[in-house]
């Protein structure tokens, strides 16, 4: 069980345990008043007493996947500099033939339950995210939570440009580290996708190899019926072949856990990319603002000195329809000077914002890197352990079969 | 059997299976047949050829005039027969050293046949000759002709589809060599076949083609007589014991066929698995190139999967080369055995028909006409030879399959051991902590 620190009304820090302990099929009416079936998940929060380590159930409520999504979208908007933990996949992907792609399939639901629990644990263990009020309410306030989140107005704050993944901003001076990081996240996504696809095919093939061996069981049994001395050995060897064939089910089920660990980081890559995009966007806005300011300054200067170097509509119309009066010119200069003053302020704050973003984001990215390296190493180790276990089982079964054959 | 009216046909007739000795049994129950015209079960064992000798239907004289290859004249060979089961073997044959010969007309492979023997039939203690597949084919045909009452071991398949299998690849040649070696060893182990003159010529002649051209007609008396059995005699009842053998062979061949298909399917699935593994491993390498701290662990996993792929390839190669051919050999074996059974039926049918014909004639006959007696003789020899060979075949079959299946289990164990070693060796690499930055 995982321990996290939490704030309650920003007053105190408590140690808590979170678990998504159950999943339940429900039917209800959706926004369009149509009947739908969905799965609800039970979230239980326990507070842990320091001294005796005992945990007490403090909160227990049901949430569905879409509420998790809402929570995450909120976090993405309010913490753009944080690599926000991802949710488990919405639809089953990278399935090999024995896995179901059906969202209602109990195996899928079970793996999703684990993934949702993992998500909450990740958020709760994040030094910044864990203090968020909306997150706290997610765990504690069943009714009205959706309304509360929407009241924050976070959807308005969301920058739609960030959602347009393919939109490119021509940024002149991005922080090189973010460019590199974005490349890395793209490549990571690509390589893990590829890995998951091939792994699914490998699992499929391995399944086939094991299952065909089951046929030996039957034919050895049939053959043993016509033999005298060889009969017993054949029969018992056949039994071991059956054991071999059926062992693959558990083996591959365990491997799905490995695949889920990889998937988490596949989706994490997306979150990483989002932070880089945010930086790009901020930098773009900054550069646009600076450009705009520079152009206004230029205009101002030209008006003051009477030289026209920059093209302006006003200048054109002036040429066509006659010069403006000195009063008009003065007014314009004054307006521009106001705008310039404002612009300089904005640029200053944007700059500050930008630098702060870079600093904070980079801190979280470093934290994320450590976490990623640790987690993936653990995942690889557990994968190796799974393979070792599979090999040992194989040796055992074939040794048993060999023994039976020797008695033929 | 002397004098008197012809006895009841020495077939086992309509009897309950329970009373019938199992074709695989040694000397279990007594065969409930008519008198001493058929060898008793005790004589089914190799040792009893001598006794059988003495119960020839046409009198007690051992068929001294019979050609040496007839099983009914192996008095002095009895000793050697016993010894063959023990340690004092006197004939050793090996097939090795395949070589390719390129001639203007064709390209072919020859194998070296080395023979060591203390038998009187061999002038020299040691021989070394070179033979090609068609020579083996000639030998087998000659054996079938001259020893029709015996089970002749099969040869590996003659024809290979050109373009699909490379006749000159190392794997193919080695697989064939092993099968040819097995073929000769089975003949060597056979108490009758090993003394066959064609076999001797095959092992010793410098120029086999010259011998082939002479068309040696060393047909045995039995052989010739069996050859003369024209088809067309209909057998009413196959004796239960031979019927049982026939049924056994049918089911046996069926089961082997199924096992062959399963084995082929497994190899196919394993190869497809291998294809995927060969794509899977390198992806970890690609990933490794993106990473810093994870680079080594990922590269390690990639290499590990590569090792497992190699091990898998070795497994599928072994199964293809060592397992499948032996299965197929036994299927061929049981096919040829079934045709020997049919020939036996023919001999029995001829005898029964002739016997009936005699019985129908109203004339009183002092004794059974000679040619009917000859038929009976042939049939009884055939039955005895076949039963003895069946038992020998059953024993060898058991040993061969025991070895084959243990070998299959072994190969799989070795595969998993190689994989285990690979994965265990990277655990320390994965657990390695980076030096504090």
Contacts between the chains, C-beta under 8 A, distances in Angstrom:
chain1	res1	chain2	res2	distance
A	184	B	290	6.3
A	187	B	290	5.2
A	188	B	287	7.8
A	188	B	290	6.3
A	191	B	283	6.5
A	191	B	286	5.5
A	191	B	287	4.6
A	191	B	290	6.6
A	192	B	287	7.5
A	194	B	283	5.4
A	194	B	286	7.7
A	195	B	280	7.7
A	195	B	283	4.8
A	195	B	284	7.3
A	195	B	287	6.9
A	198	B	276	6.4
A	198	B	279	5.3
A	198	B	280	4.7
A	198	B	283	6.0
A	199	B	280	6.5
A	201	B	276	4.8
A	202	B	273	7.0
A	202	B	276	4.6
A	202	B	277	6.2
A	202	B	280	5.3
A	205	B	269	6.6
A	205	B	272	5.2
A	205	B	273	3.8
A	205	B	275	8.0
A	205	B	276	5.2
A	206	B	273	5.8
A	208	B	269	4.4
A	208	B	272	7.3
A	208	B	273	7.3
A	209	B	266	6.6
A	209	B	269	4.5
A	209	B	270	5.5
A	209	B	273	5.5
A	212	B	262	6.5
A	212	B	265	5.1
A	212	B	266	5.1
A	212	B	269	5.7
A	213	B	266	6.5
A	215	B	258	7.8
A	215	B	262	4.7
A	215	B	265	7.8
A	216	B	259	7.4
A	216	B	262	6.0
A	219	B	255	5.9
A	219	B	258	4.8
A	219	B	259	5.7
A	219	B	262	6.6
A	222	B	255	6.1
A	223	B	251	8.0
A	223	B	252	7.7
A	223	B	255	4.2
A	223	B	259	7.7
A	226	B	248	5.7
A	226	B	251	5.0
A	226	B	252	6.6
A	226	B	255	7.7
A	228	B	22	7.1
A	228	B	24	5.2
A	229	B	398	6.1
A	230	B	398	5.5
A	230	B	401	6.8
A	230	B	402	7.7
A	233	B	402	7.7
A	237	B	405	7.1
A	373	B	292	8.0
A	373	B	293	4.6
A	373	B	294	5.8
A	376	B	294	5.8
A	376	B	297	8.0
A	377	B	294	6.8
A	377	B	297	5.9
A	377	B	430	6.2
A	377	B	431	8.0
A	380	B	297	5.4
A	380	B	298	7.4
A	380	B	301	5.9
A	380	B	430	5.4
A	381	B	427	6.9
A	381	B	430	4.8
A	381	B	431	6.4
A	383	B	301	7.6
A	384	B	301	7.4
A	384	B	304	7.6
A	384	B	423	5.1
A	384	B	426	6.1
A	384	B	427	5.7
A	384	B	430	6.3
A	385	B	427	7.7
A	387	B	419	7.1
A	387	B	423	4.6
A	388	B	420	6.2
A	388	B	423	4.9
A	388	B	424	6.0
A	388	B	427	7.8
A	391	B	416	4.7
A	391	B	417	7.6
A	391	B	419	4.8
A	391	B	420	3.9
A	391	B	423	6.7
A	392	B	416	7.8
A	392	B	420	6.6
A	394	B	412	7.0
A	394	B	413	7.9
A	394	B	415	7.8
A	394	B	416	4.0
A	395	B	413	5.6
A	395	B	416	4.7
A	395	B	417	6.4
A	395	B	420	7.0
A	398	B	409	4.8
A	398	B	410	8.0
A	398	B	412	4.4
A	398	B	413	4.7
A	398	B	416	7.0
A	399	B	409	7.5
A	399	B	413	6.1
A	401	B	405	8.0
A	401	B	409	4.9
A	402	B	406	5.4
A	402	B	409	3.6
A	402	B	410	6.5
A	402	B	413	6.9
A	405	B	402	6.1
A	405	B	405	4.1
A	405	B	406	4.6
A	405	B	409	6.0
A	406	B	402	6.9
A	406	B	406	5.9
A	408	B	398	6.4
A	408	B	401	6.7
A	408	B	402	4.5
A	408	B	405	7.2
